[in-house]
Amino acid sequence: MGLIEIKRKGFKCERCEHEWIPNDIKQEPTVCPKCKSPYWNKPRKNNKKK
């Protein structure tokens, strides 16, 4: 039996680094399935208040 590599598109959360393959790739998810963040596709800003 030969070993093959299968590539498929999915999403990655910018907050918790979770990667997943949705059932419907055409529709963008509203939240990350792991951390439930609605900002999963926006990088975290590092501006801290002083």
C-alpha beads as a LAMMPS data file, in Angstrom:
LAMMPS data file: protein, C-alpha beads

50 atoms
49 bonds

1 atom types
1 bond types

-500.0 500.0 xlo xhi
-500.0 500.0 ylo yhi
-500.0 500.0 zlo zhi

Masses

1 110.0

Atoms # bond

1 1 1 0.000 0.000 0.000
2 1 1 1.413 3.371 -1.017
3 1 1 1.396 6.513 1.074
4 1 1 -0.120 9.618 -0.547
5 1 1 -0.550 13.223 0.526
6 1 1 -4.034 14.728 0.242
7 1 1 -4.447 18.506 0.247
8 1 1 -7.731 20.241 1.005
9 1 1 -8.639 23.846 1.785
10 1 1 -9.825 24.833 5.240
11 1 1 -9.741 27.655 7.775
12 1 1 -7.364 28.694 10.553
13 1 1 -8.246 30.798 13.598
14 1 1 -5.974 33.842 14.054
15 1 1 -6.681 33.777 17.813
16 1 1 -6.191 30.163 18.956
17 1 1 -4.402 28.705 15.867
18 1 1 -7.127 26.027 15.455
19 1 1 -7.391 24.588 11.926
20 1 1 -10.526 22.948 10.559
21 1 1 -12.222 21.810 7.359
22 1 1 -15.885 22.896 7.217
23 1 1 -18.695 20.952 5.596
24 1 1 -19.429 23.840 3.199
25 1 1 -16.202 25.559 2.049
26 1 1 -18.177 28.219 0.111
27 1 1 -19.675 29.746 3.279
28 1 1 -17.274 31.514 5.658
29 1 1 -17.750 30.498 9.315
30 1 1 -19.162 33.026 11.790
31 1 1 -17.097 31.775 14.770
32 1 1 -14.149 29.488 15.478
33 1 1 -15.449 26.040 16.496
34 1 1 -12.820 25.741 19.259
35 1 1 -12.589 29.146 20.977
36 1 1 -15.949 30.473 19.700
37 1 1 -14.364 33.827 18.787
38 1 1 -16.274 35.828 16.167
39 1 1 -12.943 37.494 15.307
40 1 1 -11.265 34.246 14.198
41 1 1 -10.209 35.794 10.851
42 1 1 -8.772 39.039 12.261
43 1 1 -5.292 39.109 13.843
44 1 1 -5.057 40.212 17.453
45 1 1 -3.833 43.779 18.005
46 1 1 -0.944 44.141 20.461
47 1 1 -1.750 47.691 21.535
48 1 1 -1.791 47.729 25.335
49 1 1 -3.096 50.661 27.335
50 1 1 -0.552 52.419 29.545

Bonds

1 1 1 2
2 1 2 3
3 1 3 4
4 1 4 5
5 1 5 6
6 1 6 7
7 1 7 8
8 1 8 9
9 1 9 10
10 1 10 11
11 1 11 12
12 1 12 13
13 1 13 14
14 1 14 15
15 1 15 16
16 1 16 17
17 1 17 18
18 1 18 19
19 1 19 20
20 1 20 21
21 1 21 22
22 1 22 23
23 1 23 24
24 1 24 25
25 1 25 26
26 1 26 27
27 1 27 28
28 1 28 29
29 1 29 30
30 1 30 31
31 1 31 32
32 1 32 33
33 1 33 34
34 1 34 35
35 1 35 36
36 1 36 37
37 1 37 38
38 1 38 39
39 1 39 40
40 1 40 41
41 1 41 42
42 1 42 43
43 1 43 44
44 1 44 45
45 1 45 46
46 1 46 47
47 1 47 48
48 1 48 49
49 1 49 50
